[in-house]
């Protein structure tokens, strides 16, 4: 009997994995984060699948209700392309992936779901003018041990009027006022409006949930 959710279902054959998840939220510098994810790259998908990583599928399904399949999407912090896989499964076909970690991007390339992939620095991730993309996604990216809370307003600044940011805050971010205060600040700034919010499973194996959001640039 083949187990449901096996790695092969996600377009990759994964090696044995180690337990990195428990260490993720302890990272406190960008240098440590990048080195940690480089080490984790080869076993990342196996571990998150085993632990029921649900946020990418939830957010991708929600996004279908707001933009057409032709929407030009930037999947920032795409990692191994697990988020891009779910965007592709939801019907989107014009997806660019970016991530700081080359080892992650090498795996993302193998999925063949991105029209383009390039390396970026999440502290200054946008080497282009605002309005290039219809949607920017940050799926499982803006949280403790990953990208700083400032990535949210930085990303909003890259959207033209009517552009969308689709992102998530897991329980760790929701417990951290640095992240929740930034979310509330951008919502009260008059630059965006909230189109969608839903609280649900993030990592079922770890009993961690997440809010998923879709904001529109005004």
C-alpha positions, 0 to 999 in steps of 0.5 A: 500500500502506498502512503497518501502524501508520499514525496513522489506525489509532489514530483520529487524522489526524496532521501531520508530526512532529519528533524529540522522543523524543531530548530526552525524557529530558533534562527535569529540572523539571516546568515544562520537562516540561509546556512540552515536552509542550505543544509535542510534543502535535500530533506525539506520536502520529506519532512514537511510532507510527513508533518502535514504542511497544509498552508501552501495548498490552502493559500493557493486554493484561496487565491484562485477566487481572486485572480485568473490562471494567467496572473503573473505571480512572484513566489518569494521565498519559494525554497524547494518549490513546494509552494510553487507546486501548489500554485501550479496545481491550483491552475496558475502557469505564470510563476516566478520563484525567488529564494536566498538559498541556492541549494533550495532553488536547485530543487525548485528547478526540477519541479518545472512549475516556474517560468523563471527562478532567481536568487534574492536576499529577503532583506532587500528582495526586489531589484525591479520597479513596482507593478511588475507582478499581479500577485506576490506570494510569501507562503510560510515565509514571514515568521520567526526564524525566516523573513522579518516582519518588514518584508510585508510592507516592502512587498506591498510597496512593489505592487501597483494599484489592484495588485495582491499580496498573498501570505501567511502568518503561522502560530509563531508569528501570530504570537509575536507582536513584531509581526502582528503589529506590522500586519495591523499597521499596514491594514490601517495605513490606507495602502491595502485592504484585506480581501481574505483571511482564514485560520487553519492547519499549517503543520498538522504533525506539530499542531501548528496552525496559520492565518492565510491572507490576501491583501489588495493594494489601494 
